[in-house]
Amino acid sequence: MNMPNKDSQHVTPRGDKWASQRAGASRASSLHDTQAQAQAASRQYLANRGGGEMNTHGRDGAIRAKDTIKPATDPRKSRG
């Protein structure tokens, strides 16, 4: 399935910190003390770029949550 907006940001653990990193980037956009701070930064980065998908990873590295940041459209929005 093709997603209308391919811009995404990932929140991942980095040692005792949490990173906010744009998909495909070699370096983190920013490092934070808490996951919540990294998520807030990711939301702001995406909003500034016109929206997209925020993927939050757990300590095990697996994606545990996905959020669509407006004004992007949610590709999983149910119809009918």
N, C-alpha and C positions, 0 to 999 in steps of 0.2 A: 504494500500500500504506500503510495506517495503522500508524504505530509506536505501541506501547503506552506508551512514555515519550517525551514530546516535549522534555524538558529536555536542552539540549546546551550545550557550552562549546567555544569555538574558540581554537586557538593560532595566532596570526598574526604575521608580521614587522611591526615598527614602526620603520623606520629601522634603527638598529644594535641595537635591543632586540627582545624578543619579548613579545607581549601575550597575556594570558588574558582572554577576553571571553565573557560569556554571550550566547547567540543572541538577537538582537533588541535588545540593549542599545546605547545610543549611546556609552557610554564603556567602556574596558577595566576589568576587575575588578582587574588588577594588571599591572605591567611587569617584565620580568626580563632579565638579561644573556644568558641562554642559552635555547635552545628546551627543553632538558631541565628547567630550572627552571620554565618556564611550563607545561609538561606536568604536572609534579608539583603545581603550584598548581591547575591545572584538575581533576586527579583528586580533590584534597582538596575543592574547591568542590562537585563533583558528588556525592561521597560524603556530604558534609554535607547535601545536598538530597535524598538518597534515590536517587542514581545517575542515570545518563543516558549520553549519547553524547559522547565527546570527539573533535573533528575537528582534526587537525593539518594546517596548510597549509604548503606550501613557500615559498621566496622568490618564486616566480612567482605566488603567490596560490591555486594549485590545491590542492584537498584531496589529500594524499598518504597519509593514514592515518586510520582510524576505529577507536576503541576503545570498548567498552561498559564503563562503570564500575558495579560492583555497588553496590547490590542490584538494579539494573535488569536486565531480561531482554534478551538479544541478539536483535534482530529478524532477523538473518541466520543464526541457528543452523540447521544442516541437520537434517532429520528423516529417519528411516527408515534 
